[in-house]
Amino acid sequence: MANIAVLIIMLGCAALLFLKGTVLRAFATIIVAICALIAAFSFFEFLANFIISRADKGSLVSIVNLAQPICFTLVFIIVFAVLQTLAIYLTREEVDLGLWPERIGRAVCGLILGFIVSGVFVTVLAMVPSLPMKLPYERFEAASPKPGDPKKVLFNADGFVTNLFSTVSNGSLSNKRSFSVLHANYLDQIFMNRLPEDTSILTSSTPAITIPSDKAVWPASEAIKTQINELKTSGELKNSPGKPSDSYTPMIVRIGFKRSAVKNEEKVNAGKFTASQLRLICKKSTEMQNPLSGTAVNVFPVGHLRSANQIQVTKEIKLDNNIFNSQSTKDIDFVFCVPSGFTPVLVEFKLNSVAQIRQDAILKDSSDAPTPATFTQRTESESSGGTPGGGAPGNRGGMPGRGGNFGNRGGRGAPGGNRGMRGQQQNGATPEDIAEELTGNIQGI
């Protein structure tokens, strides 16, 4: 669909400018379109947050997920209309360059204008969460997203307009806050945030996350590094957006989720999210003079700490008010495989929550790390106390084998249902395994 739309828009604009206007006016229209897209990218989030904030009070909640595409479209159309009116007035005097220069020039300008407009059109469609994942085009496979290898639309029209604004925001119009850092690989971000389709892409409380001012990031322990290597080798991270590259450094990042952002309203709920909706923004370590300028990359989590030396890999995390107790924030330690030579600068959650990482909060030695902030994603049967068998409830799939996956769906290891401690003993788990399992469960509650 997207490829056809790009082609139709380009041919339509070429025909329109060829049949009507002059080369001068056609060129002016291209400049107007560029100015309009810069204005749209610059202000759509600011305006959308006005609508999103009203979702906390229950008003405008019906259109909250469409806030960003609506605001982007309105800004683009209004700025384009105003500037185009001015351009027509300023070019009212005809300038004739000759028959063939006029014909060729108008057609070429029309194709360029159509290329820009089609890129804006596809980008806006990608912002709409209610569309099926294959619309406007399937940038990533839902079952196996690969952030490093996205599919592209015809002529990469949407990539052109987003890269154009990223270049502009990193140049003379930058305010020490580059779009290419705040929204690294923006198209990847908006497509990944739509995985899966039944999870909200926004949080009504902005920001919904916090980062500690000290001891926020530190190197992973040797046990965690070993487990990541085993998960990678076994293929258990094959379909994970956090699958590490060939050269990486495992890092633990502590992220706090605010109780106020956990809502019953699914459209604006921070209490339910996927790994593809949480990302660590990293810059090259040699370009850290201004952490928010320049360019950056997205890094998605491998999982979170179930216990001090165990990773739990889950496709979806669900938080509820019971985990907060009397606290306003729930801290969870997430595991990221940061590319070698890069440094974390931001944590972004869904499409409208961002928290900066202080550079003096990044520890160099794992021995200085704080007490782990663990979390165990419990199943519905575990929440109700588990099946008979005594002791602490167990995960589906029983105790994993060496280096196994402690995810909701179980990893390698002895099969079995939700058997509790007695079930684990029957599966051959050692007392040390059970003690570590219980520690993870208690810390995660």
C-alpha positions, 0 to 999 in steps of 0.5 A: 500500500505504502509503495503505491501511495508514494508513487501516486502522490509523486506522479500527482504532484508532478502532473499538477505543477506541470499543468499549472504554475511556473518553475519559480512557483514550483520551486517555492512550493518545495521550500514551503513543504520543507518549512512545513515539515520542520514546523510539524516535527518541531511542535507536534509533541508539545501540542499532543502532550496537551491532549495526552495530559487530559487523559488523566482526567478522563477527557479526550481519552477517546482520541489520546492515541491519535494525539500525535498524528493529529497534531503533526498533520494540523501543524503541517497543513496550517504552516503549508497553507499560510506559507504557500499563500505568501509564496503565491503572492510573492511570485504573482509576476510571471517569470518565463524561462522558455518552453522546455526549461519550464516544462522540464523544471515544473515536472522535476519540481513536482516529483520532488514535492511529491517525494516530500509530501509522500514521506510526510504522509507515510510517517503520519500513518505510521504514528496511528496505532489503530492501523494493522501492523502491515500498514502503512507497511511492515517495517518489522515482523511482529513475531521477530522484530530486527531493529538493525534490519528494517524494511523500507518504503519505496525510495525510503520517502519517510526515511528522507523526511525524518533524516532531513529534520534530524540533520536540521535539528543537529545543525544551526537550529539545534538547541543542544537537544538533537532530534536524532538523539531524543528520537534516535531512528525515529521510524524504528521507534514508532513502529517498535512501539506498536508491537504488539497491537493491543498495548498502549503506545503512550503514558498519560503521566509524563514522564512515567519513569525516573532514573536515580541521580546516583548508581543508575547504570553499572556493568553486569556481573559475570554470572549475568554475562554468562547467562546472556551468552548462553541465551544468545547461543541457544537462540532464545534471544532470536526473536527479541528486540534486545538481541545483542550485536557481535560486540557489546557490554552488558549493563544494568540500568535501574528504571523507576516506574511511577505509581501515578502512571499505572492506570486502568485505562488501557489507552494511556497505561504505563502498567503494561508494556513490551521490551520494544517499548523500552529503550536505552539511548546510547551515544559514542563515548568519544562524543559525550561533550554534549550528551543530547547533541549529535546522533545516537542509537536505540538499545532494547532490553534483553530482560530484567533481573529476577534475582541478583544473578538471574535474568527473566526474559518476557515479551510483556511486563504487567505492573499493578498497584500491589507492587508499590506497597506504600511507595510512589515508585517501583524500581526494576533493574533491566539488562541491556547489551550496549554496543562497545564504544557507546555510553547510555544518555537517556531512557525512553519509555513508550512514545512520550516518556524520557529520563536523562542519565547523569554521567556521574551516575554510571558506575565503572565497577560492578562491585560498587553496584547497589542492592539489586532491584528485582522483579518477578513477572507472575502468571495469573495462577501464581497471583492466586497462590499457585496449584497445590504442592506447597511452598512458593509458586513456580513459573510455567516450565519449572526450574530452568536448566543451566543458563535457562530463561526465567521468562513467563513461558519457561526456558530450557530445563525440566518441563512441568506446570506451576508446581511450587517448591515441592514440584521444583524438588521433584524436577531435581532442583537443588536447595541452593536453586530453590533458595535463590528462586525464593529470594527472587520471588520475595524481592520481586513482590 
